Amino acid sequence: MKQTQRHDAIIELVRRQGYVSTEELVEHFTVSPQTIRRDLNDLAEQNKIQRHHGGAALPSSSENTAWQDRKRMWSAEKARIAQRVASHIPDGASLFIDIGTTPEAVAHALLNHNNLRVVTNNLNVAMLLMSKPDFSLIIAGGEVRTRDGGIIGEATLDYISQFRLDYGILGISGIDMDGSLLDFDYHEVRTKRAIIENSRCVMLAVDHSKFGRNAMINLGDMNLIDYLFTDEAPPPSVLKMIEQHDVHLELC
């Protein structure tokens, strides 16, 4: 494969996954690590990717991928993650379910449960769970984000803060290489913090493309969560933070 073709293919992989490791690219293209590092440096200089130690991510940190595109991306992996999260939720539990396509997949996986009490700021989750007459379903008030059905704002924060529930099911837009939890929307981050503060057990569900993915707003560190559910082993630097903060890692 010519260098220009490989560059185009690398950009496409980064676009689809959000983050790719150097090792993954070496294996994918059957070339040396030195060749891949040169490719990544060239692409970073052209601002087509963002270079990270051990890999590359999308260059933009100000805007998330469209909801419909995110829903299609890594759908099988999200379904596996969702099933594992759901296996930890007992019948009769109370829980928050956050904005995002992976929390929505968790909601779908919970349809076989009984007598759950669910508070959500996600209209897609609410529509899905309406089919369960034995569920107690509460929708947080606030401003509806029409692009993805998320509900955010001061009213949302006030409403969520009234509850103290067993579980908080969260998604996130990116996890930096130092373990920082990142998102694109300041208002959404504030809502996630309210869910964290009012949950006895916080469960973060992310597919592997979120590792190394850049976003503008820092939610906080790994010490905010109790469980991390993902489909592939995190990069070594992130794994170090997971172990340091005694987060229970589940590979799905």
RODO-2510 file (C-alpha; in nm, 4 decimals, decimal comma):
residues 252
     n   res          X          Y          Z
     1     m     0,0000     0,0000     0,0000
     2     k     0,1272     0,3464    -0,0903
     3     q     0,1864     0,6004     0,1860
     4     t    -0,0989     0,8265     0,0688
     5     q    -0,3403     0,5315     0,0681
     6     r    -0,2240     0,4315     0,4169
     7     h    -0,2701     0,7889     0,5400
     8     d    -0,6268     0,7952     0,4076
     9     a    -0,6972     0,4590     0,5693
    10     i    -0,5549     0,5765     0,9039
    11     i    -0,7757     0,8872     0,8961
    12     e    -1,0800     0,6708     0,8246
    13     l    -0,9974     0,4362     1,1138
    14     v    -0,9559     0,7289     1,3524
    15     r    -1,2815     0,8835     1,2287
    16     r    -1,4726     0,5582     1,2836
    17     q    -1,3191     0,4631     1,6181
    18     g    -1,2310     0,7974     1,7732
    19     y    -0,8923     0,6554     1,8795
    20     v    -0,6496     0,3967     1,7404
    21     s    -0,3318     0,2680     1,9019
    22     t     0,0041     0,2422     1,7283
    23     e     0,0035    -0,1352     1,7898
    24     e    -0,3359    -0,1679     1,6226
    25     l    -0,2141     0,0233     1,3162
    26     v     0,1072    -0,1806     1,2905
    27     e    -0,0964    -0,5002     1,2904
    28     h    -0,3610    -0,3623     1,0534
    29     f    -0,1142    -0,2428     0,7854
    30     t     0,1633    -0,4999     0,8479
    31     v     0,4333    -0,2329     0,8658
    32     s     0,6938    -0,1380     1,1260
    33     p     0,6153     0,0789     1,4314
    34     q     0,8622     0,3372     1,2954
    35     t     0,6595     0,3651     0,9723
    36     i     0,3352     0,4158     1,1635
    37     r     0,4932     0,6759     1,3908
    38     r     0,6133     0,8700     1,0836
    39     d     0,2637     0,8455     0,9337
    40     l     0,1023     0,9752     1,2526
    41     n     0,3507     1,2605     1,2832
    42     d     0,2843     1,3633     0,9209
    43     l    -0,0932     1,3534     0,9707
    44     a    -0,0702     1,5451     1,2988
    45     e     0,1324     1,8202     1,1290
    46     q    -0,1497     1,8496     0,8730
    47     n    -0,4037     1,8668     1,1610
    48     k    -0,5832     1,5599     1,0242
    49     i    -0,5399     1,3700     1,3522
    50     q    -0,4318     1,4488     1,7060
    51     r    -0,1168     1,2632     1,8102
    52     h    -0,1175     1,0824     2,1449
    53     h     0,1516     0,8784     2,3151
    54     g     0,0742     0,5312     2,1864
    55     g    -0,1770     0,6284     1,9185
    56     a    -0,3943     0,8927     1,7539
    57     a    -0,7383     1,0489     1,8013
    58     l    -0,9750     1,2882     1,6282
    59     p    -0,8422     1,6455     1,6040
    60     s    -1,1623     1,8229     1,7042
    61     s    -1,2422     1,8667     2,0717
    62     s    -1,5357     2,1060     2,0460
    63     e    -1,8186     1,9061     1,8885
    64     n    -1,9429     1,5513     1,9289
    65     t    -2,0344     1,3117     1,6467
    66     a    -2,4006     1,3245     1,5404
    67     w    -2,6334     1,1087     1,7555
    68     q    -2,7498     0,8902     1,4649
    69     d    -2,3880     0,8174     1,3685
    70     r    -2,2941     0,7398     1,7311
    71     k    -2,5906     0,5045     1,7611
    72     r    -2,4651     0,2988     1,4660
    73     m    -2,0984     0,2974     1,5683
    74     w    -1,9852    -0,0053     1,7699
    75     s    -2,3453    -0,1188     1,8204
    76     a    -2,2513    -0,4843     1,8814
    77     e    -1,9877    -0,3836     2,1369
    78     k    -2,2329    -0,1500     2,3111
    79     a    -2,4890    -0,4315     2,3281
    80     r    -2,2339    -0,6610     2,4973
    81     i    -2,1383    -0,3896     2,7431
    82     a    -2,5044    -0,3167     2,8138
    83     q    -2,5829    -0,6807     2,8884
    84     r    -2,2958    -0,6974     3,1375
    85     v    -2,4086    -0,3774     3,3113
    86     a    -2,7653    -0,5079     3,3288
    87     s    -2,6439    -0,8317     3,4880
    88     h    -2,5272    -0,6278     3,7896
    89     i    -2,8654    -0,4584     3,8402
    90     p    -3,1052    -0,6583     4,0618
    91     d    -3,4817    -0,6536     4,0231
    92     g    -3,6409    -0,3819     4,2336
    93     a    -3,3366    -0,1522     4,2171
    94     s    -3,3474     0,2252     4,1713
    95     l    -3,1220     0,3893     3,9139
    96     f    -3,0362     0,6932     3,7075
    97     i    -2,9815     0,6436     3,3332
    98     d    -2,7767     0,9135     3,1630
    99     i    -2,7705     1,0722     2,8172
   100     g    -2,5852     0,8757     2,5466
   101     t    -2,6133     0,5819     2,3114
   102     t    -2,4447     0,3344     2,5484
   103     p    -2,6764     0,4179     2,8425
   104     e    -2,9618     0,3755     2,5927
   105     a    -2,8286     0,0283     2,5114
   106     v    -2,8254    -0,0464     2,8870
   107     a    -3,1912     0,0609     2,9099
   108     h    -3,2745    -0,1868     2,6337
   109     a    -3,0864    -0,4623     2,8182
   110     l    -3,2921    -0,3900     3,1321
   111     l    -3,6258    -0,4712     2,9667
   112     n    -3,6150    -0,8255     3,1088
   113     h    -3,5888    -0,6893     3,4642
   114     n    -3,8794    -0,6387     3,7006
   115     n    -3,9956    -0,3522     3,9219
   116     l    -3,7136    -0,1118     3,8493
   117     r    -3,7405     0,2525     3,9564
   118     v    -3,5718     0,4656     3,6904
   119     v    -3,4934     0,8372     3,6822
   120     t    -3,3602     0,9599     3,3469
   121     n    -3,2795     1,2779     3,1591
   122     n    -3,2849     1,0878     2,8291
   123     l    -3,6097     1,0926     2,6269
   124     n    -3,4962     0,7926     2,4204
   125     v    -3,4581     0,5880     2,7401
   126     a    -3,7988     0,7048     2,8640
   127     m    -3,9699     0,6060     2,5382
   128     l    -3,8049     0,2645     2,5488
   129     l    -3,8921     0,1890     2,9116
   130     m    -4,2552     0,3020     2,8762
   131     s    -4,3300    -0,0493     2,7518
   132     k    -4,2695    -0,1881     3,1037
   133     p    -4,5816    -0,1325     3,3163
   134     d    -4,4094    -0,2651     3,6317
   135     f    -4,1331    -0,0009     3,6079
   136     s    -4,1584     0,3295     3,7926
   137     l    -4,0317     0,5828     3,5374
   138     i    -3,9477     0,9454     3,6190
   139     i    -3,8255     1,1991     3,3613
   140     a    -3,6141     1,4902     3,4837
   141     g    -3,7368     1,8331     3,3795
   142     g    -3,5322     2,0816     3,1816
   143     e    -3,4398     2,1866     2,8300
   144     v    -3,4708     1,9142     2,5660
   145     r    -3,1753     1,8864     2,3298
   146     t    -3,3536     1,8025     2,0050
   147     r    -3,0496     1,6505     1,8376
   148     d    -3,0352     1,3523     2,0753
   149     g    -3,3246     1,3656     2,3233
   150     g    -3,1064     1,4695     2,6180
   151     i    -3,2534     1,6886     2,8920
   152     i    -3,0166     1,9407     3,0510
   153     g    -3,0128     2,2678     3,2435
   154     e    -3,0573     2,4062     3,5939
   155     a    -3,4009     2,2491     3,6351
   156     t    -3,2509     1,9082     3,5505
   157     l    -2,9837     1,9490     3,8163
   158     d    -3,2369     2,0524     4,0787
   159     y    -3,4635     1,7594     3,9967
   160     i    -3,1913     1,4939     3,9989
   161     s    -3,0555     1,6272     4,3287
   162     q    -3,3829     1,5369     4,5027
   163     f    -3,3099     1,1641     4,4680
   164     r    -3,0718     0,9150     4,6254
   165     l    -3,0663     0,6019     4,4101
   166     d    -2,8859     0,2675     4,4080
   167     y    -2,7092     0,2982     4,0715
   168     g    -2,5998     0,5691     3,8296
   169     i    -2,5501     0,4480     3,4699
   170     l    -2,3263     0,6919     3,2836
   171     g    -2,1777     0,7359     2,9395
   172     i    -1,8894     0,9666     2,8493
   173     s    -1,7514     1,1152     2,5261
   174     g    -1,3846     1,0503     2,5956
   175     i    -1,1301     0,9216     2,8468
   176     d    -0,7944     1,0967     2,8280
   177     m    -0,4693     0,9040     2,8606
   178     d    -0,4321     1,0254     3,2207
   179     g    -0,7738     0,8806     3,3083
   180     s    -0,9648     1,2114     3,2973
   181     l    -1,3323     1,1755     3,2009
   182     l    -1,4154     1,4187     2,9192
   183     d    -1,7286     1,5477     2,7485
   184     f    -1,8321     1,8118     2,4971
   185     d    -2,1134     1,9938     2,6769
   186     y    -2,0650     2,1861     3,0025
   187     h    -2,4332     2,1520     3,0960
   188     e    -2,4262     1,7771     3,0351
   189     v    -2,1153     1,7427     3,2527
   190     r    -2,2918     1,9224     3,5385
   191     t    -2,5836     1,6787     3,5066
   192     k    -2,3457     1,3813     3,5149
   193     r    -2,1886     1,5185     3,8323
   194     a    -2,5339     1,5415     3,9921
   195     i    -2,6008     1,1773     3,8999
   196     i    -2,2634     1,0745     4,0464
   197     e    -2,3237     1,2646     4,3698
   198     n    -2,6667     1,1056     4,4184
   199     s    -2,5866     0,7431     4,3286
   200     r    -2,4650     0,4798     4,5752
   201     c    -2,2822     0,2957     4,2960
   202     v    -2,1601     0,4685     3,9769
   203     m    -2,1225     0,2570     3,6622
   204     l    -1,9487     0,4012     3,3550
   205     a    -2,0187     0,2173     3,0282
   206     v    -1,7932     0,2975     2,7298
   207     d    -1,6734     0,1229     2,4158
   208     h    -1,3000     0,1162     2,3406
   209     s    -1,3140     0,4073     2,0939
   210     k    -1,3538     0,6500     2,3873
   211     f    -1,0003     0,5829     2,5166
   212     g    -0,7755     0,8691     2,4084
   213     r    -1,0651     1,0592     2,2526
   214     n    -1,0395     1,4328     2,3077
   215     a    -1,3206     1,6571     2,4357
   216     m    -1,3206     2,0026     2,5926
   217     i    -1,4890     1,9609     2,9324
   218     n    -1,3268     1,7683     3,2184
   219     l    -1,5811     1,5835     3,4340
   220     g    -1,3164     1,4562     3,6765
   221     d    -1,0958     1,1570     3,7502
   222     m    -1,1483     0,7823     3,7808
   223     n    -1,2131     0,8180     4,1536
   224     l    -1,5671     0,9342     4,0655
   225     i    -1,6740     0,5895     3,9456
   226     d    -1,7046     0,2455     4,1010
   227     y    -1,7298     0,0280     3,7866
   228     l    -1,5952     0,0675     3,4330
   229     f    -1,7509    -0,1536     3,1656
   230     t    -1,5801    -0,1677     2,8251
   231     d    -1,5164    -0,4104     2,5395
   232     e    -1,1344    -0,3962     2,5175
   233     a    -0,8502    -0,3508     2,7637
   234     p    -0,7786     0,0196     2,8239
   235     p    -0,4388     0,1679     2,7319
   236     p    -0,1716     0,1087     2,9999
   237     s    -0,1790     0,4664     3,1340
   238     v    -0,5573     0,4548     3,1779
   239     l    -0,5376     0,1086     3,3322
   240     k    -0,2894     0,2460     3,5853
   241     m    -0,5440     0,5101     3,6926
   242     i    -0,8202     0,2477     3,7122
   243     e    -0,6067     0,0373     3,9452
   244     q    -0,4892     0,3393     4,1456
   245     h    -0,8476     0,4457     4,2207
   246     d    -0,9666     0,0894     4,2854
   247     v    -1,2235     0,0966     4,0042
   248     h    -1,3740    -0,2426     3,9232
   249     l    -1,2966    -0,3069     3,5536
   250     e    -1,5252    -0,5379     3,3552
   251     l    -1,4145    -0,6413     3,0026
   252     c    -1,7173    -0,7414     2,8004
***
